[in-house]
Amino acid sequence: SSVKLHLRPLPLFLSNPNGKSILIDEYAAKMILKKYDLKIPNTKKCLSTDAHLVSNQVGYPVVLKALGSAHKSDLGEVFLNLKTEKEVENALTKISQEHVIIEKMVDDIVLELLVGVVHDPAHGMLLTLAAGGVLTELLSDTSSIMLPSSEDEILECFNKLKISKIITGYRGAISADVNQLIEAIMKIQNLVLDNKDKIFEIEINPLIVTSSEVIVADALIREVM
């Protein structure tokens, strides 16, 4: 069967900060987020030559991502919903990077959200929420708030998005717990406020909301050097 190639959405908020900074890779970013009790998929980093073995360990279907160097111009590619070892091997032929990430495919998706925080030296930490995944580039649906903010303020920020209606089960579709989503965003706030001298920017796209949990599917963090 054909392998679906998914180009990772370009980051919206990764600008050039004052002074030197480095964009750390997705795997390292997720390990940082995991320390703040944010959920990530079952994720393994490995050599591309070991990807089929690691995929068997993670369990199908999997997502295969090229793990590029920590530069904006080298964000790599994403292959979704690979169901067999053969599909993983086919996807590997299109990847030039030495290291890859293998993840368990997230299903039961209700909503995909972009969560971005940028540290503006003049104004402080700005949190931006937006339609996530492929919708980021299709919809101009964003809402922003300065940090620190309360749960109620962040909920109000989220409710300004057109896509916020989806979480309650739009037109009879499956619904999700908005409180779990706000709790996850509060954990992201805790991370950036605890590390405001170190983290210049963070972008999670998408933050996936399922019917039962909230999962960081992709993340970028720019650290001050």
C-alpha positions in Angstrom: 0.0 0.0 0.0 1.1 3.6 -0.6 2.8 5.5 2.2 1.3 8.8 3.1 3.8 11.6 3.3 2.9 14.4 5.6 5.0 17.6 5.6 5.2 19.0 9.1 3.4 22.4 9.3 5.8 25.3 9.4 6.1 26.9 12.8 4.2 30.2 13.1 6.0 31.8 15.9 9.7 30.9 15.6 11.3 34.2 14.8 14.9 35.3 15.3 15.3 36.3 19.0 17.8 38.8 20.2 21.1 37.1 20.9 22.0 33.5 20.2 19.5 30.7 20.5 19.1 27.1 19.4 16.1 25.1 18.3 16.3 21.8 20.1 15.0 18.7 18.4 11.5 17.3 18.8 12.6 14.3 20.9 14.4 16.5 23.4 11.5 18.9 23.5 9.1 16.1 24.3 11.3 14.8 27.1 11.2 18.3 28.7 7.4 18.5 28.4 7.1 15.0 29.8 8.9 16.2 33.0 6.0 18.6 33.5 3.5 15.7 33.4 2.3 16.4 29.8 1.4 13.2 28.0 3.3 12.2 24.9 2.8 9.2 22.6 4.9 6.1 23.2 8.0 7.6 21.5 11.4 6.1 20.7 14.4 7.7 19.1 16.6 5.4 17.1 18.9 5.0 14.1 17.0 4.7 10.9 18.5 1.3 10.3 16.8 0.1 13.5 13.4 1.7 12.7 11.7 -1.5 11.7 12.7 -3.3 15.0 11.7 -0.3 17.1 8.3 -0.1 15.3 7.6 -3.7 16.2 8.4 -2.8 19.8 6.1 0.3 19.8 3.3 -1.6 18.1 1.4 -0.7 14.9 0.2 1.6 13.6 3.1 4.0 14.0 4.3 7.4 13.0 7.8 7.7 11.5 9.6 11.1 11.7 13.0 12.2 10.4 14.9 13.7 13.3 16.8 16.6 11.7 19.4 18.8 13.2 18.2 21.6 15.4 17.6 24.2 12.7 14.4 25.7 11.4 15.3 24.8 7.8 15.6 21.1 8.6 12.3 20.1 10.1 12.1 16.7 8.3 9.1 14.7 7.2 6.4 12.8 8.9 4.9 9.5 7.7 1.6 8.7 9.4 -0.3 5.5 10.2 2.2 3.0 9.1 0.6 -0.4 9.7 3.3 -2.9 8.8 7.1 -3.4 8.9 7.0 -3.2 5.1 5.3 0.2 5.2 8.0 1.4 7.6 10.8 0.2 5.3 9.1 1.9 2.3 9.0 5.2 4.3 12.6 4.9 5.3 13.7 5.0 1.7 12.4 8.7 1.6 14.3 9.7 4.7 17.9 10.9 4.5 18.5 11.6 8.3 20.5 9.1 10.4 18.1 9.3 13.3 14.3 8.9 13.4 11.5 9.0 15.9 9.0 6.2 16.0 5.7 6.9 17.8 2.5 5.1 18.4 -0.2 6.6 16.2 -2.8 8.6 18.2 -6.4 7.8 17.3 -9.8 8.9 18.6 -8.9 12.5 17.8 -11.5 15.2 18.7 -9.4 18.3 18.2 -5.9 19.4 17.2 -4.7 22.6 18.7 -1.6 24.8 18.2 -0.1 26.1 21.5 2.7 28.6 21.2 4.5 30.8 23.7 7.0 33.4 22.8 9.0 35.5 25.3 8.9 39.1 24.2 11.6 40.9 26.3 9.4 44.1 26.2 6.1 42.6 27.2 6.7 39.2 28.7 5.4 35.8 27.8 2.6 35.7 25.1 0.5 32.5 24.8 -1.2 32.0 21.4 -3.8 29.3 20.8 -4.8 28.4 17.2 -6.3 25.7 15.1 -3.7 23.0 14.9 -2.4 20.3 12.5 -3.2 20.9 8.8 -5.8 23.6 9.8 -3.1 26.0 11.1 -2.3 27.1 7.6 -5.9 26.9 6.3 -7.7 28.8 9.0 -6.9 32.2 10.5 -8.2 31.2 13.9 -6.0 32.4 16.7 -6.4 33.8 20.2 -3.6 35.2 22.5 -3.1 36.1 26.1 -0.2 37.3 28.3 1.2 34.9 30.9 0.8 34.2 33.7 -2.9 33.7 33.4 -5.5 31.8 35.4 -7.4 28.7 34.2 -10.5 30.8 33.6 -8.6 33.3 31.6 -7.0 30.6 29.4 -10.4 29.0 29.0 -11.8 32.3 27.8 -8.9 32.6 25.4 -9.6 29.1 24.0 -13.4 29.8 23.7 -12.6 32.7 21.3 -11.4 30.2 18.7 -13.9 29.0 16.1 -12.7 25.5 16.5 -13.4 25.5 20.3 -17.0 24.4 19.5 -15.6 21.1 18.3 -14.6 20.0 21.8 -18.2 19.9 23.1 -19.3 17.4 20.3 -20.1 19.7 17.4 -23.1 18.4 15.4 -23.2 15.1 17.3 -19.5 14.3 16.9 -17.5 12.8 19.7 -16.7 15.3 22.5 -13.8 15.8 24.9 -13.1 17.2 28.4 -12.2 20.9 28.1 -10.9 20.8 31.7 -8.2 18.3 30.6 -7.1 20.7 27.8 -6.9 23.7 30.1 -4.9 21.6 32.6 -2.4 20.7 29.9 -2.1 24.4 28.8 -1.5 25.3 32.5 1.4 22.7 32.6 2.9 24.4 29.5 2.6 27.7 31.3 4.4 26.3 34.4 7.2 25.1 32.1 7.8 28.4 30.4 7.5 30.5 33.6 9.9 28.2 35.5 12.4 28.5 32.6 11.8 32.0 31.4 15.5 32.8 31.3 16.2 29.7 29.3 13.2 29.1 26.9 12.7 31.7 24.3 9.9 30.1 22.4 7.8 26.9 22.5 5.4 25.6 19.9 3.3 22.5 20.2 1.5 21.6 17.0 -0.6 19.7 17.3 -1.6 19.3 20.9 -4.1 16.5 20.3 -7.3 16.3 22.3 -8.9 12.8 22.3 -12.1 11.7 24.0 -10.1 10.7 27.1 -6.7 12.5 27.2 -4.6 15.4 25.8 -1.3 14.4 24.0 1.7 16.4 22.7 2.1 15.0 19.2 4.8 17.5 18.0 6.8 20.1 19.8 9.6 22.7 19.1 11.5 24.6 21.8 13.9 27.4 21.1 16.4 27.9 24.0 18.6 30.8 24.7 22.3 29.8 24.4 
